Amino acid sequence: MKETVITKDRYVSTIEVTSVEGRNLRELEILIDTGRVPDIGDFKQAICSFLGFEPELRSIQPLEFAARLIDPTPIRQVRIMRTFRDNTYAPVTKV
């Protein structure tokens, strides 16, 4: 049996969430394979799991996502403000 080792890097993004109540800032954690940087698909998956709705891409610069019209959610827009790699994070290793 061959053992596979999977290590992850942690990226932290500050997002601005615009809803019907107003705007607020939150932190979003993204775990991806070592050597990769987060792409649009990683952000979509993280927003879906963190906020609970399926976003669609509205703008690339700045990176903005909007709620689909068929999703009954009070959140209107999510904007990625900044993203950085967490160098203090100990990689998760799965054997």
Backbone hydrogen bonds, N-H to C=O, Kabsch-Sander energy under -0.5 kcal/mol:
donor,donor_aa,acceptor,acceptor_aa,energy
6,I,4,T,-0.5
6,I,94,K,-1.2
7,T,5,V,-0.5
8,K,92,V,-0.5
9,D,32,I,-3.2
11,Y,9,D,-0.5
11,Y,30,I,-2.9
12,V,84,F,-2.8
13,S,28,L,-3.0
14,T,82,R,-2.5
15,I,13,S,-0.6
15,I,26,R,-2.9
16,E,79,R,-2.8
17,V,15,I,-0.6
17,V,24,N,-2.9
18,T,16,E,-0.6
18,T,77,Q,-3.0
19,S,17,V,-0.6
19,S,22,G,-2.9
20,V,74,P,-1.3
22,G,19,S,-0.5
24,N,17,V,-1.6
26,R,15,I,-2.5
28,L,13,S,-3.1
30,I,11,Y,-2.9
32,I,9,D,-2.1
32,I,30,I,-0.6
34,T,7,T,-1.4
36,R,33,D,-1.6
43,F,39,D,-2.0
44,K,40,I,-2.4
45,Q,41,G,-2.2
46,A,42,D,-2.2
47,I,43,F,-2.6
48,C,44,K,-2.2
49,S,45,Q,-2.0
50,F,46,A,-2.4
51,L,47,I,-2.8
52,G,47,I,-0.7
52,G,48,C,-1.0
56,E,66,A,-2.7
58,R,64,E,-2.7
59,S,64,E,-1.5
64,E,59,S,-2.4
64,E,62,P,-0.7
65,F,78,V,-3.2
66,A,56,E,-2.8
67,A,76,R,-1.4
68,R,54,E,-0.8
71,D,68,R,-1.2
73,T,71,D,-1.6
76,R,18,T,-2.9
77,Q,18,T,-1.9
78,V,65,F,-3.0
79,R,16,E,-2.4
80,I,63,L,-2.7
81,M,14,T,-2.8
81,M,79,R,-0.7
82,R,14,T,-1.2
84,F,12,V,-2.2
86,D,10,R,-2.9
87,N,85,R,-1.0
89,Y,86,D,-0.9
93,T,91,P,-0.5
94,K,6,I,-1.1
94,K,92,V,-0.5
